[in-house]
Amino acid sequence: MKVTNNLHAFVWESMTTNNCNSYLIDGPTRIIIDPGHSRLFDHVELGLKELGLTTSDIGLVICTHAHPDHIEAVQLFKDSPALFTLHEEEWNWAATIGKQMSAAFGIDMDSIKPDFFLKEGDLTLDGLELNIIHTPGHSPGSATLYWPAQKALFTGDVVFKEGFGRTDLPGGDSATLKESIKRLTDLDVEWLLSGHGDIIAGAEAVRKNFEDIEKFYFRYI
């Protein structure tokens, strides 16, 4: 799905099999955000093929967090030129406490090692600027990516359309997630691109989604 001229979404639509939405930033350095499960990666490969691309054309893979449904397919890039990154706090969790969760899905975390870590602030790649925002709560090192040039917000599992990420998994924390969500509400966003569910288009719709989450859903976190 084309979102803008250089932004594409590979939305996971199955109601019976869990996987995440994946995104392609088609810039000078092509970026995949959240590749998802390895066994379900063919939907991303098909999307890339329709654009005349393969995994060898990807320069960077970013994971918003290290839950298996977002990180497993990083293994498929190990023989490609792509670098891999996520937040350092997320990696510290994934390589220790989260290792058992990953092992249950057959993921060898020792085979997935970041080339560098995301840090709070700006990440610049060949003139493309992303703002990295540490948004823990769903997991200790969850990161939200804001692309100011496109007013696009990649929230992973922090915020969805009419919802938010669960906090009952290891490393989750409800109060922390609330604070993380509040940090995002004042950004100038035209596209809210979450890890699961529908994309939200339009500044007013994004604003209302944040308002509704705080008004109707915060009490349940």
RAURUR-V23107 format. One record per backbone hydrogen bond with DSSP energy under -0.5 kcal/mol. CO is the residue of the C=O (numbers start at 1). NH is the residue of the N-H. If there is no record, write none. Layout:
CO_NH / CO_NH
This chain:
1_3 / 1_9 / 4_7 / 6_26 / 7_3 / 7_4 / 8_24 / 9_11 / 10_22 / 11_13 / 22_10 / 23_33 / 24_8 / 24_26 / 25_27 / 25_31 / 28_30 / 30_59 / 30_60 / 31_25 / 31_33 / 32_34 / 32_62 / 33_23 / 36_73 / 37_40 / 38_41 / 40_43 / 41_44 / 41_45 / 42_46 / 43_47 / 44_48 / 45_49 / 46_50 / 47_51 / 48_51 / 48_53 / 49_52 / 54_57 / 55_58 / 59_83 / 60_32 / 61_85 / 62_34 / 62_64 / 64_143 / 67_70 / 67_71 / 68_72 / 69_20 / 70_36 / 71_74 / 72_75 / 73_76 / 74_77 / 75_78 / 77_80 / 83_61 / 84_115 / 84_116 / 85_63 / 86_118 / 87_91 / 88_92 / 89_93 / 90_94 / 91_95 / 93_96 / 93_98 / 96_99 / 97_100 / 98_102 / 99_103 / 100_104 / 101_105 / 102_105 / 102_107 / 103_106 / 106_108 / 107_109 / 108_111 / 109_112 / 111_113 / 116_86 / 118_88 / 121_132 / 123_130 / 125_128 / 127_129 / 128_125 / 128_130 / 130_123 / 130_132 / 131_133 / 131_146 / 132_121 / 133_135 / 133_144 / 137_173 / 139_137 / 139_142 / 142_135 / 144_133 / 145_147 / 145_154 / 146_131 / 146_148 / 147_150 / 147_151 / 147_152 / 151_190 / 151_191 / 152_147 / 152_154 / 153_155 / 153_193 / 154_145 / 155_158 / 156_195 / 157_165 / 158_165 / 160_162 / 160_163 / 163_160 / 169_172 / 173_177 / 174_178 / 175_179 / 176_180 / 177_181 / 178_182 / 179_183 / 180_184 / 181_184 / 181_185 / 182_185 / 184_187 / 187_189 / 190_202 / 191_153 / 191_193 / 192_194 / 192_200 / 193_155 / 193_156 / 195_21 / 199_201 / 200_192 / 202_206 / 203_207 / 204_208 / 205_209 / 206_210 / 207_211 / 208_212 / 209_213 / 210_214 / 211_215 / 212_216 / 212_217 / 213_217 / 213_218 / 217_220 / 218_221
